[in-house]
Amino acid sequence: MPPRPIMIAVGGDSGTGKRSLCRGLEAIFGAGRIETLDLDDYHSLDRLQRKLVGYTATDPRASNFAAMEEDLWALREGRGIEKPIYDHTDGTFKGTERMEPHEIIIVRGLFPLYTRALRSLFDVSVWMDPQDDLKPAWKMQRDTQRRGYTEVDAREEMDRRAPDIAKYVAPQAKYADLTVAFYRPTAANVDPAKLSARIRKGGRFRALDYAEFQSESTSIRQTEQTTAGGFPETIIDLDGTIEPGRAEQVEDRLWFHIGGTHARPTLGEYQDAQGRNQTGYALALAQLLIARRVVLIESERMEMAE
């Protein structure tokens, strides 16, 4: 019997960069090994129905947690599922599709850590929490270009969602193993699209030795705070303006630890608030650091099996 899949949660509010982060993980591990499930497919109401009853997608009452938990546990146990399909272009459901277990399964959405049953599924949980002024711009760009909203509708929807986000979505961050916060560089005369990132590790994982990655552009520190898991909190700052040569050196070391033998994919790709394609070193390094955690879990499993 094959080992159960490694389950990764990537949570956060709409427009926080979940999809961009996941694309990098998918590229690192390859389509044959990894599959992503979008929790938006488990809306219990379509867009029109939510409008009629006065719910937003960030209200838990608009999600079918029973079906969500049942399907995710089935995948974790190595069984395929028939999952619903939610179409963001018009806000309607489009039947179902078959999803089979893979070695690695990413679960992406608003509520991956909302219930105890969901939280207990995951080997690694990541929470996206960008700088406050980034999220509205990202969400506006996404909703108007890919989801059929007008700017007025998108702005009104953000205002409607704000109380639910504060009450139901944001509090899940405290359960995450890793929190990723993108922010604009503060130095003058720096391209604001070159985002920096801060990764905060909670207490479930032991601290790793990051000395070989240390530089002015990859600031790494451990705080005095010891979290519930018994390990010190680790904070890694990745400067978006890092020199290309230094960034490539850090990437080389991370690839060495990941042990990938196939051709390296392009990482760090995202769209800025104007819809322009960008490649950011901070995002690429964040993707690799999270992938390193996944590989460590794989290694620990193999050691236990021997």
C-alpha distance (Angstrom), angle and dihedral (degrees) to the residues before:
residue distance angle dihedral
M1 . . .
P2 3.84 . .
P3 3.81 117.9 .
R4 3.76 115.2 -94.0
P5 3.81 117.0 -95.3
I6 3.78 121.8 -89.2
M7 3.79 104.2 -114.3
I8 3.82 119.7 -145.8
A9 3.81 123.8 -172.9
V10 3.80 118.7 -155.6
G11 3.79 108.7 -175.5
G12 3.76 139.2 169.0
D13 3.76 143.7 112.0
S14 3.80 121.4 -59.6
G15 3.77 113.4 -74.1
T16 3.81 96.8 21.8
G17 3.82 97.9 119.7
K18 3.81 100.6 -95.6
R19 3.80 93.9 135.8
S20 3.82 93.5 47.4
L21 3.80 91.9 50.8
C22 3.80 92.2 47.7
R23 3.80 93.4 50.1
G24 3.78 88.6 61.2
L25 3.81 93.1 50.2
E26 3.80 89.9 48.5
A27 3.81 89.8 51.8
I28 3.81 93.3 47.7
F29 3.80 96.3 51.9
G30 3.81 99.2 30.4
A31 3.79 133.4 -126.2
G32 3.79 93.2 -84.3
R33 3.80 92.9 60.9
I34 3.79 105.9 33.5
E35 3.80 137.5 50.6
T36 3.81 130.8 -178.6
L37 3.79 125.5 -143.9
D38 3.81 118.4 -161.8
L39 3.80 113.2 -145.2
D40 3.81 90.2 -153.0
D41 3.81 84.1 80.0
Y42 3.81 86.3 70.3
H43 3.78 96.3 62.6
S44 3.79 107.3 136.0
L45 3.82 91.7 -151.0
D46 3.78 132.1 38.9
R47 3.81 121.9 -125.6
L48 3.82 95.1 -90.4
Q49 3.80 93.0 46.6
R50 3.81 91.1 50.5
K51 3.78 89.8 51.9
L52 3.81 92.4 49.2
V53 3.82 94.3 52.1
G54 3.80 95.1 37.5
Y55 3.81 98.3 -115.5
T56 3.78 126.5 134.6
A57 3.80 125.2 -146.8
T58 3.82 87.2 -107.6
D59 3.82 91.2 62.3
P60 3.84 109.6 95.3
R61 3.81 89.3 -137.6
A62 3.81 87.3 70.2
S63 3.84 92.1 61.2
N64 3.81 129.1 75.0
F65 3.81 100.5 -134.1
A66 3.80 94.3 172.2
A67 3.82 92.2 59.7
M68 3.79 91.2 39.8
E69 3.80 93.8 54.3
E70 3.80 93.8 42.8
D71 3.80 93.7 51.9
L72 3.79 96.1 43.5
W73 3.79 92.7 49.5
A74 3.80 89.2 49.4
L75 3.82 90.5 54.1
R76 3.80 90.7 46.5
E77 3.80 89.1 54.3
G78 3.80 91.7 50.1
R79 3.81 99.8 -101.4
G80 3.79 125.7 130.0
I81 3.80 121.8 -122.8
E82 3.80 141.3 -156.0
K83 3.78 102.7 -128.9
P84 3.81 129.7 -171.1
I85 3.81 122.2 -110.1
Y86 3.80 120.3 -136.0
D87 3.81 115.4 -165.7
H88 3.80 112.1 -147.6
T89 3.79 94.0 -167.8
D90 3.81 91.7 73.0
G91 3.81 103.2 6.1
T92 3.80 96.9 -116.0
F93 3.80 137.0 120.0
K94 3.80 119.4 -105.2
G95 3.80 105.0 -163.6
T96 3.82 122.3 -96.0
E97 3.78 140.3 -57.9
R98 3.78 135.5 -157.4
M99 3.80 119.0 -107.2
E100 3.79 122.0 -173.0
P101 3.82 126.7 -161.3
H102 3.80 118.0 -93.2
E103 3.79 131.2 -169.2
I104 3.80 89.0 -99.8
I105 3.81 125.8 27.2
I106 3.80 123.1 -169.0
V107 3.79 116.4 -158.1
R108 3.81 109.5 -161.0
G109 3.79 127.4 -174.2
L110 3.77 153.5 79.1
F111 3.81 98.5 -63.8
P112 3.83 112.3 31.1
L113 3.83 92.2 127.1
Y114 3.81 99.4 34.6
T115 3.82 99.7 106.3
R116 3.77 131.2 40.1
A117 3.81 90.3 -121.0
L118 3.80 90.8 55.9
R119 3.80 94.5 45.4
S120 3.80 91.2 52.7
L121 3.83 90.5 57.7
F122 3.77 98.6 67.7
D123 3.78 133.6 86.8
V124 3.81 91.7 -171.9
S125 3.79 127.0 19.2
V126 3.81 123.4 -167.3
W127 3.79 126.5 -171.0
M128 3.81 122.5 -160.2
D129 3.81 114.3 -143.9
P130 3.83 112.5 163.1
Q131 3.79 126.8 -176.8
D132 3.81 110.6 -69.8
D133 3.80 96.4 -111.6
L134 3.82 94.3 49.7
K135 3.79 99.5 60.4
P136 3.85 99.0 60.8
A137 3.80 91.6 49.7
W138 3.81 92.7 47.7
K139 3.78 92.1 46.2
M140 3.81 92.9 48.1
Q141 3.79 91.3 50.7
R142 3.82 92.8 48.0
D143 3.81 97.5 43.7
T144 3.79 95.6 47.4
Q145 3.82 96.5 41.7
R146 3.81 101.6 37.0
R147 3.79 109.5 16.4
G148 3.78 104.7 46.6
Y149 3.81 99.2 -113.5
T150 3.79 125.0 140.2
E151 3.79 116.1 -130.6
V152 3.81 90.1 -106.7
D153 3.80 92.6 50.2
A154 3.81 92.2 46.1
R155 3.81 92.1 50.6
E156 3.81 92.4 47.7
E157 3.79 91.0 48.5
M158 3.82 90.9 51.9
D159 3.81 89.7 52.2
R160 3.82 91.6 49.4
R161 3.78 92.3 49.0
A162 3.80 97.3 48.3
P163 3.85 97.4 87.3
D164 3.82 92.7 46.6
I165 3.80 91.7 47.8
A166 3.79 91.1 53.4
K167 3.81 92.6 45.3
Y168 3.81 104.1 38.2
V169 3.82 113.3 10.5
A170 3.81 107.5 39.0
P171 3.85 96.2 49.6
Q172 3.82 89.9 66.1
A173 3.81 88.9 73.1
K174 3.80 90.7 82.3
Y175 3.81 90.2 66.9
A176 3.82 95.9 53.8
D177 3.79 123.2 108.9
L178 3.81 91.8 -150.6
T179 3.80 129.3 25.4
V180 3.81 118.5 -161.4
A181 3.81 117.2 -161.0
F182 3.80 119.5 -177.3
Y183 3.79 117.6 -159.8
R184 3.77 139.7 171.3
P185 3.81 118.8 -98.3
T186 3.80 112.5 -102.4
A187 3.79 98.3 -149.6
A188 3.78 117.9 105.4
N189 3.82 120.8 -108.7
V190 3.81 92.1 23.1
D191 3.79 122.5 132.7
P192 3.84 103.5 -105.5
A193 3.81 89.6 -147.2
K194 3.82 89.7 67.6
L195 3.78 94.4 87.5
S196 3.77 124.0 -162.9
A197 3.80 123.1 -145.4
R198 3.78 137.5 -147.5
I199 3.81 118.9 -157.9
R200 3.78 117.1 -163.9
K201 3.82 118.5 -165.5
G202 3.78 118.3 -152.9
G203 3.77 128.1 -149.8
R204 3.81 105.7 -85.6
F205 3.82 93.8 81.3
R206 3.76 127.1 59.1
A207 3.77 116.0 -113.8
L208 3.81 117.0 -97.3
D209 3.78 129.0 -143.8
Y210 3.80 106.3 -105.0
A211 3.80 96.8 168.7
E212 3.80 93.3 116.0
F213 3.82 90.1 58.9
Q214 3.80 95.5 48.1
S215 3.80 117.9 123.7
E216 3.77 139.5 124.6
S217 3.79 88.0 -85.5
T218 3.81 96.2 46.3
S219 3.77 103.0 46.6
I220 3.79 110.9 -173.9
R221 3.79 125.7 -177.5
Q222 3.76 140.1 160.8
T223 3.79 116.8 -138.2
E224 3.78 125.0 -139.0
Q225 3.79 89.6 -116.2
T226 3.80 114.4 105.3
T227 3.79 110.9 -157.4
A228 3.80 129.9 -144.7
G229 3.79 92.9 -85.7
G230 3.78 91.0 61.8
F231 3.81 97.9 -114.6
P232 3.81 125.6 108.9
E233 3.76 119.2 -101.4
T234 3.81 113.5 -105.8
I235 3.79 124.1 -154.9
I236 3.80 121.6 -165.9
D237 3.80 119.9 -170.4
L238 3.79 115.7 -161.0
D239 3.79 113.7 -165.2
G240 3.79 111.5 -140.1
T241 3.80 89.4 -150.5
I242 3.80 93.4 57.2
E243 3.80 112.1 143.8
P244 3.82 111.3 -97.7
G245 3.78 92.8 -123.3
R246 3.80 93.0 52.7
A247 3.81 91.6 44.9
E248 3.79 90.4 53.0
Q249 3.81 90.8 50.8
V250 3.81 90.9 53.4
E251 3.80 90.4 46.0
D252 3.82 89.8 51.0
R253 3.80 91.3 54.4
L254 3.80 92.7 47.0
W255 3.81 91.6 48.9
F256 3.79 87.9 50.9
H257 3.81 90.2 56.6
I258 3.80 92.7 43.9
G259 3.78 89.8 51.3
G260 3.78 97.6 -144.9
T261 3.79 113.3 173.8
H262 3.80 99.0 -176.7
A263 3.80 126.7 83.9
R264 3.77 111.4 -68.8
P265 3.81 114.9 -108.2
T266 3.77 124.4 -138.2
L267 3.80 107.9 -94.5
G268 3.79 135.0 -170.9
E269 3.80 96.6 47.4
Y270 3.80 118.8 154.1
Q271 3.80 142.5 139.8
D272 3.78 119.5 -107.9
A273 3.80 125.2 -138.8
Q274 3.82 90.2 -83.0
G275 3.80 92.3 54.0
R276 3.80 93.7 -107.7
N277 3.79 118.9 144.3
Q278 3.79 111.8 -113.4
T279 3.78 136.4 177.7
G280 3.78 115.6 -147.8
Y281 3.80 126.1 -167.5
A282 3.81 91.5 -153.1
L283 3.81 92.0 56.4
A284 3.81 91.3 45.6
L285 3.79 92.2 51.6
A286 3.81 91.2 46.1
Q287 3.80 89.6 53.3
L288 3.80 90.9 50.2
L289 3.80 93.9 46.7
I290 3.80 91.2 53.3
A291 3.80 90.5 45.8
R292 3.80 88.4 53.3
R293 3.81 88.9 57.8
V294 3.80 90.1 52.2
V295 3.81 91.4 50.7
L296 3.80 90.4 50.0
I297 3.80 89.8 55.0
E298 3.81 89.5 50.3
S299 3.81 90.5 50.9
E300 3.80 93.2 48.5
R301 3.79 90.1 51.4
M302 3.78 92.0 51.7
E303 3.80 91.3 49.6
M304 3.79 90.8 51.1
A305 3.80 91.2 49.2
E306 3.82 93.5 53.4
